Amino acid sequence: MQDEKRNIWAWGFTEGAENWNGRLAMLGFASALIIELVSGQGVLHFWGLM
């Protein structure tokens, strides 16, 4: 029962929302790291923002 609540997509400050926030943050960080390793530039330089 407890594991089911952690994976439910819900708005607000719920346990499930915090888990999804953490998962998406890890994906974003990993994506930024891969872009830097492959291109040799930071993410902002890669996108032409700096």
N, C-alpha and C positions, 0 to 999 in steps of 0.2 A: 504494500500500500504506500509506504513512504517513497519508494523509488518511482512510483507512478506520478506522484505529486511533483517530483523534481524535474520531470521532463515535459510537463504540460506548458504550452505556450499561453501565458497569461500576462495582462498588462498590470503595471503597478509594481510595488515592492514585494514581490512574492519570491519564493525559493526557486520556482521554475524560471522566472524572468531573470533572476540573477545568474542562474546556470547558463541560460542562452546568451546573456551578455558576456560572460566569461568565454564561452566557446567562440563567439564571433570576434571578440578581441584577440584571441589566440590566432584565429585565421588571418585577421588583418596584420598582426605582427609578423607572422610567418610569410605572408605575401610581400610585405615591405622588405623583409630580410632577403627573400629570393630575388626580388627586383634589384636590390643593391649588389648581390653576389653575381648575378648574370650580367648586368649592364655596367657595373663599376661606378655607378653614380648613385646619389641619394634619390629618394622617391620624388622630392620636389623638383630636382634637376631633371629627372627622367620624364616627368610630366610637363616640363618647360615652365614651371612656376617661379623658378629662381634663375 
